[in-house]
Amino acid sequence: MRILALDTSTRSCSVALLEGEEVIVETAVCVAKTHSAHLLAMVEQALRFAGWNPGRLEGLAVGVGPGSFTGLRIGIATAKGIAYAAGIPCVGVGSLEALAASLLPRDETLCALIDARRGELYAAVYRAQGENLIPVLPERAIPMARLLAGLEGPHLFIGDGALLHAADIRAALGEGARFAPLGQHAPRAAVIGRLARGLLPQAAGDRGFTLRPRYLRGADAWAPRTAPSGAERVGESVPKAD
């Protein structure tokens, strides 16, 4: 199966083309621009490098989060549009699962962390057994201190949240804290494509219309006012960009 895979759940924007188990093309950028500025150009470039036209695609996979609210909306909307136009099935893959799966094969406990802002992390813990991931802590939004209070024994950490809180993690777990190599802390489209291979045959007629982002909490677009005016009620909120 020839698969196009996308991920826009973090600051990194990743695109990959896979044929069977082989990664034909994979590219990623991490720049201070919205992913909508370069995602379609990256898809077109990947197809050109591979010598494929969109008609050769047989399936599409996209990271559905958790992660950046704006990034997720861009990636999922783009995936739905391409899947509809090409008439191919489209499935979603969790971004935390993709982070952990990028470290396989191995036999140890993995902790995938994505910065959720507002003092929280998107977190999930898995027990890796060869090529398999067994969930230990289901994905959730959680403060760093609460997460660390529940962790025991050695863990291998991955994700931008792990880098952001590396000092706290080491202080809590000591030699039990290990970290993925630098350059591996963003979800990879190629891994999302590989995880999707077992899902796509069951989604033959689904063009992605059922896909929804995994936000795990209320939208960042709402935050309390700092100083309500006399005409405002206590507890009112105003929009704030995520």
VOZARO-499329 format. One record per residue (C-alpha): residue in one letter; chain; x, y, z. Coordinates in Angstrom, 2 decimals, always signed. Each point is the difference from the previous one (the first is absolute). Example, Ala and Ser with C-alpha at 12.3 -4.5 7.8 and 13.67 -1.06 7.14 Angstrom:
REM VOZARO-499329
  aa  ch     east    north       up
   A   A   +12.30    -4.50    +7.80
   S   A    +1.37    +3.44    -0.66
//
This chain:
REM VOZARO-499329
  aa  ch     east    north       up
   M   A    +0.00    +0.00    +0.00
   R   A    +1.29    +3.47    -0.94
   I   A    -0.64    +2.37    +2.91
   L   A    +0.31    +3.75    +0.48
   A   A    +0.52    +0.88    +3.67
   L   A    -0.12    +3.43    +1.66
   D   A    +0.64    +1.40    +3.46
   T   A    -0.55    +3.60    +1.13
   S   A    -0.66    -0.61    +3.71
   T   A    +3.09    +1.86    +1.27
   R   A    +2.35    +2.73    -1.25
   S   A    +1.41    -2.59    -2.40
   C   A    -1.87    -0.60    -3.26
   S   A    +0.71    -3.42    -1.51
   V   A    -0.99    -1.70    -3.27
   A   A    +0.85    -3.53    -1.17
   L   A    -0.77    -2.39    -2.84
   L   A    +0.10    -3.73    +0.66
   E   A    -0.36    -3.01    -2.25
   G   A    -0.53    -3.15    +2.04
   E   A    +2.55    +0.10    +2.81
   E   A    +2.40    +2.26    -1.90
   V   A    +0.20    +3.74    +0.61
   I   A    +0.37    +1.55    -3.45
   V   A    +0.19    +3.66    +1.06
   E   A    -0.07    +1.73    +3.37
   T   A    +0.45    +3.71    +0.64
   A   A    -0.52    +2.28    +3.00
   V   A    +0.30    +3.69    +0.81
   C   A    -0.08    +1.87    +3.29
   V   A    -0.44    +3.70    -0.68
   A   A    -1.86    +2.89    +1.64
   K   A    -2.83    -0.02    -2.54
   T   A    -3.44    -1.55    +0.04
   H   A    +0.06    -3.44    -1.62
   S   A    -2.57    +1.15    -2.54
   A   A    +2.79    +2.04    -1.63
   H   A    +2.01    -3.04    -1.07
   L   A    -1.91    -3.27    +0.50
   L   A    -1.48    -0.33    -3.51
   A   A    +3.31    +1.04    -1.57
   M   A    +1.73    -2.76    +2.00
   V   A    -2.55    -2.55    -1.22
   E   A    +0.51    +1.08    -3.61
   Q   A    +3.78    -0.14    +0.42
   A   A    -0.12    -3.49    +1.52
   L   A    -2.15    -1.28    -2.88
   R   A    +2.39    +1.56    -2.50
   F   A    +3.06    -1.56    +1.68
   A   A    -1.69    -3.41    -0.05
   G   A    -1.17    +0.40    -3.60
   W   A    -3.59    -0.64    +1.09
   N   A    -3.16    +1.80    -1.00
   P   A    -2.90    +0.24    +2.50
   G   A    -1.83    -2.72    -1.92
   R   A    +2.59    -2.54    +1.18
   L   A    -0.87    +0.54    +3.67
   E   A    -2.01    -2.76    +1.64
   G   A    -0.32    +1.30    +3.56
   L   A    +0.59    +3.03    +2.19
   A   A    +0.96    +0.28    +3.67
   V   A    +0.14    +3.08    +2.22
   G   A    +1.05    +0.70    +3.58
   V   A    -3.12    +0.93    +1.99
   G   A    +1.67    +1.16    +3.19
   P   A    +0.10    +0.92    +2.71
   G   A    +2.03    +3.05    -0.86
   S   A    -0.36    +3.51    -1.36
   F   A    -3.69    +0.80    -0.52
   T   A    +0.69    +2.09    -3.11
   G   A    +2.50    -2.50    -1.40
   L   A    -2.40    -2.90    +0.43
   R   A    -2.79    +1.83    -1.79
   I   A    +2.30    +0.80    -2.92
   G   A    +1.29    -3.56    -0.36
   I   A    -3.37    -1.70    +0.31
   A   A    -1.74    +2.42    -2.37
   T   A    +2.77    -0.48    -2.57
   A   A    -0.15    -3.79    +0.34
   K   A    -3.77    -0.03    -0.45
   G   A    +0.24    +2.19    -3.10
   I   A    +2.66    -2.17    -1.65
   A   A    -1.80    -3.24    +0.90
   Y   A    -3.30    +1.27    -1.42
   A   A    +1.59    +1.27    -3.21
   A   A    +2.01    -3.20    -0.53
   G   A    -2.81    -2.33    +1.10
   I   A    +2.20    -1.86    +2.49
   P   A    -0.52    -1.10    +3.63
   C   A    +1.35    +2.24    +2.76
   V   A    +0.75    -0.94    +3.63
   G   A    +1.31    +1.78    +3.06
   V   A    +2.89    -1.05    +2.24
   G   A    +0.69    +1.31    +3.51
   S   A    +3.03    +2.28    +0.22
   L   A    +1.18    -1.36    +3.37
   E   A    -0.20    -3.56    -1.32
   A   A    +1.99    +1.06    -3.07
   L   A    +2.70    +1.53    +2.22
   A   A    +0.35    -3.19    +2.04
   A   A    -0.14    -2.26    -3.07
   S   A    +2.92    +1.87    -1.56
   L   A    +2.23    -1.57    +2.68
   L   A    -0.95    -3.61    -0.81
   P   A    +1.15    -2.73    +0.11
   R   A    +1.06    -0.12    +3.65
   D   A    -1.04    -1.42    +3.37
   E   A    -0.49    +2.71    +2.61
   T   A    -2.47    +2.61    +1.24
   L   A    -0.50    +3.04    -2.24
   C   A    -1.47    +3.36    +0.98
   A   A    -1.13    +2.27    -2.84
   L   A    -0.46    +3.68    +0.90
   I   A    -1.24    +2.93    -2.09
   D   A    -0.01    +3.55    +1.40
   A   A    -3.63    +0.99    +0.61
   R   A    +0.77    +3.50    +1.33
   R   A    -1.87    +1.46    +2.99
   G   A    +2.26    -2.05    +2.32
   E   A    -1.12    -3.36    -1.39
   L   A    +1.27    -2.82    -2.19
   Y   A    -1.74    -2.42    -2.31
   A   A    +1.34    -3.30    +1.30
   A   A    -0.27    -3.73    -0.56
   V   A    +2.07    -2.90    +1.35
   Y   A    +0.50    -3.25    -1.90
   R   A    +1.73    -3.29    +0.67
   A   A    +2.00    -0.87    -3.11
   Q   A    +0.36    -3.69    -0.81
   G   A    +1.92    -0.38    -3.23
   E   A    -2.15    +1.60    -2.69
   N   A    -3.07    +0.33    +2.25
   L   A    -1.21    +2.81    +2.26
   I   A    -2.14    -0.85    +3.04
   P   A    -1.70    +3.06    +1.58
   V   A    +0.85    +0.46    +3.67
   L   A    -1.24    +3.58    +0.52
   P   A    -2.70    +1.07    -2.50
   E   A    +0.64    +3.30    -1.76
   R   A    -1.06    +3.02    +2.05
   A   A    +0.73    +3.65    +0.74
   I   A    +1.80    +0.17    +3.36
   P   A    +2.31    +2.31    +2.00
   M   A    +3.65    -1.11    +0.05
   A   A    +0.11    -0.39    +3.79
   R   A    -3.04    -2.28    +0.04
   L   A    +1.40    -2.14    -2.81
   L   A    +3.36    -0.42    +1.70
   A   A    -1.67    -0.93    +3.29
   G   A    -1.52    -3.02    -1.71
   L   A    +3.10    -1.28    -1.81
   E   A    +2.17    -2.74    +1.48
   G   A    +3.03    -1.75    -1.41
   P   A    +2.00    +0.76    -3.15
   H   A    -1.72    +1.79    -2.89
   L   A    +1.15    +1.08    -3.44
   F   A    -1.45    +3.45    -0.76
   I   A    -0.77    +1.47    -3.41
   G   A    -1.72    +3.15    -1.27
   D   A    +0.41    +3.76    +0.27
   G   A    -1.59    -0.15    +3.45
   A   A    +2.79    -2.32    +1.14
   L   A    +2.64    +2.47    -1.19
   L   A    -1.81    +2.93    +1.61
   H   A    -0.15    -1.72    +3.41
   A   A    +3.20    -2.05    -0.18
   A   A    +1.43    +1.51    +3.19
   D   A    -3.13    -0.81    +2.04
   I   A    -0.13    -3.52    -1.42
   R   A    +3.62    -0.68    +0.91
   A   A    -0.49    +1.45    +3.48
   A   A    -2.96    -2.32    +0.60
   L   A    +1.30    -3.23    -1.57
   G   A    +3.77    +0.38    +0.11
   E   A    +1.72    -2.74    -2.00
   G   A    -3.42    -1.42    -0.82
   A   A    -0.57    +2.87    -2.45
   R   A    +1.27    -0.51    -3.53
   F   A    -0.77    +2.11    -3.07
   A   A    -0.31    -0.70    -3.70
   P   A    +2.81    +1.49    -2.10
   L   A    -0.33    +3.60    -1.12
   G   A    -1.76    +0.27    -3.32
   Q   A    -2.54    -2.72    +0.87
   H   A    -2.37    +1.98    +2.20
   A   A    -2.70    +0.87    -2.56
   P   A    -2.61    -2.38    -1.44
   R   A    +1.13    -1.38    -3.37
   A   A    -2.32    -0.37    -2.97
   A   A    +1.78    -3.21    -1.01
   V   A    -0.87    -1.61    +3.34
   I   A    -3.60    +1.18    -0.32
   G   A    -0.13    -1.61    -3.44
   R   A    +1.33    -3.29    +1.36
   L   A    -2.50    -0.03    +2.86
   A   A    -2.80    +0.69    -2.49
   R   A    +0.71    -3.04    -2.19
   G   A    -2.10    -2.25    +2.19
   L   A    -2.83    +2.55    +0.22
   L   A    -0.48    +0.96    -3.64
   P   A    -1.43    -3.32    -1.29
   Q   A    -2.90    +0.38    +2.48
   A   A    -0.62    +3.60    -1.12
   A   A    -0.56    -0.68    -3.70
   G   A    -3.00    +2.30    -0.35
   D   A    +1.04    +2.66    +2.53
   R   A    +1.44    +3.18    -1.53
   G   A    +0.84    +1.38    +3.44
   F   A    -3.36    +1.60    +0.69
   T   A    -0.13    -1.64    +3.44
   L   A    +3.46    +1.25    +1.04
   R   A    +0.09    +2.21    +3.08
   P   A    +2.97    +1.58    +1.79
   R   A    +0.94    -1.46    +3.39
   Y   A    +0.06    +3.21    +2.00
   L   A    -0.13    -1.66    +3.49
   R   A    -1.12    +3.30    +1.56
   G   A    -1.96    +3.18    -0.73
   A   A    +1.25    +2.29    -2.73
   D   A    +2.89    +2.35    +0.76
   A   A    -1.98    +2.67    -1.83
   W   A    -1.78    +0.92    +3.24
   A   A    +1.74    +1.53    +2.99
   P   A    -1.17    +2.13    +2.97
   R   A    +0.12    +3.75    -0.32
   T   A    +2.79    +1.60    +2.01
   A   A    -2.01    +3.01    +1.15
   P   A    -3.78    +0.02    -0.49
   S   A    -1.62    +3.39    -0.64
   G   A    -2.99    +1.26    +1.92
   A   A    -2.37    -1.20    -2.70
   E   A    +1.37    -3.59    +0.10
   R   A    -1.08    -2.84    +2.26
   V   A    +2.55    -1.93    +2.05
   G   A    +1.13    -3.15    -1.81
   E   A    -0.65    +1.21    -3.55
   S   A    +2.58    -1.04    -2.60
   V   A    +1.44    +1.50    -3.17
   P   A    +1.61    -1.74    -2.96
   K   A    +3.73    -0.55    +0.05
   A   A    +2.04    -1.49    -2.84
   D   A    +1.48    -3.44    +0.71
//
